[in-house]
Amino acid sequence: ADGREDLRLDELSTLPKSTLRRLQTLCDAGGAVAAQAALQQLALAAGLYAGPVAGDKTVPTFGWYLPGRGVAPAPQLSDRPIAVVSFYRSYLTSADTDPVDHLIAALEARGFAAIGAFATSLKDATASGWLSAELLRLRPAAVVNATAFSARGANGAASPLDAPGCPVFQVALSTAQRKDWGASDRGLSPADLAMHVVLPEVDGRIFAGVASFKAPGRRDPDLQYSRFAHRADRDRIDAIADRVAGWHRLSATAGEDRRIAVVLSTYPGKDWQLAHAVGLDAIASAGAILGAVTDAGPAGNLGHALTEETLDWPVDDYLTALDALPASLRQALHDAWDNPESDPMVANGRFRFRALRHGRAIVALQPERGEVRTRSDDYHDLSRTPCHGYVAFYLWLRSQGIHALIHVGAHGTLEWLPGKSVALAADCWPEALTKGVPVIYPFIVNDPGEAAQAKRRIGAVTIGHLPPPLADSAVPEDLARLERLLDEYSTADGLDPARRDRLIQSIRDEARGRGVE
């Protein structure tokens, strides 16, 4: 049913027009009671007895929802932080709310006053206006969105989910079965990726993961039918709720009490480019960020301090923390790197991280993923298991009770660790190491492709910064002839090989004479 009459079908039907209209109204309304009433109408049309159907045959086009109750009255303000789970009305009318029910329950278990909000579409003007007004009234701490696509209105109008100014977490209700997801390196099909990840990114959503998969229910022997529906994945639901709770913990903690980790890249891994970031003065930026997020003020001379100071962590504490990781990851770590005592970051039974404390904050250089000699190959290798020192670094940060991790500049290696491309599982390294910790990532604005990797694999909020302004530079007068020879070489390459080869010696002679060979 799509709400439209089809006169051609009416002409082909042997039923009275009045019966057709009643059936159309019931099918348009949807829901269990309306479906039962539609079956009653068909039975009567076939000459069979069918008693009256009790209950409300209508479902509002938008409203509030509670598990086990269905359509619910408008919630009131609460002493607890409010979390709203938004979803399609069609899930309610088709009794397909299992992931929504589990999301609400998981959020309640973490201290939220959670409730569902349904609508035919977030782009419907009436539904959008209602939801926007209600969210402004309730001022929720978080919204978990289970609808698909972008929710922006016509001509770029803001999504109703943006009204309260709280974080909006996007979840995917996968159309695949769980076994297919489990065996997939991609994580989501191209269609699911577009609907649940790529287009919601346009709205600035924080991707929180996959909440459910399609699965068959019990087969009815009389109907010879097994109903496919969304089935919540308990582990993924918990991971989503943990991420929501992590962001709320950050926002609910007073600024002077927040423990922030500021991490700087070692990419591309040369000693003279430590704390390097594309198009960003990472050292100066980290110092300014520390001034903004701590009560200790801006940090000066970070570059020198990070090459001299270390913070340590006992290997025994690492092994205890490691036990909480999935067994498959622990086995992969042992197979690739043997025992942690052989890690180059370990001395006298303790990991030593290039890090320092600034007030309640920690500032650190991101460790190498693996061996120094293979660092260039390791950066984007989605199959290379990180070494003990790398794993220990992130487990140590979590053991410090950090409220958020700020990675300064493009880009680090955390989002390039082994695991699914999107909709990660518990045994994917990026998720195992971050475990719901909010990640904030200043990232150069003209590299959206690699920023998307951080958004999709570690749930990062990327904050775009402009490239530095370009300045014209003149060639020194004594190098003008060398520049001209290089231009001639470029022109001759591929067109005049003989002239190209003659120019090589001239270029070398000129460079040697100017001291720049």
Summary of the structure (lengths in Angstrom):
residues: 517
radius of gyration: 29.5
end to end distance: 76.6
largest distance: 106.3
contacts: 1590
relative contact order: 0.08
helix: 44%
strand: 17%
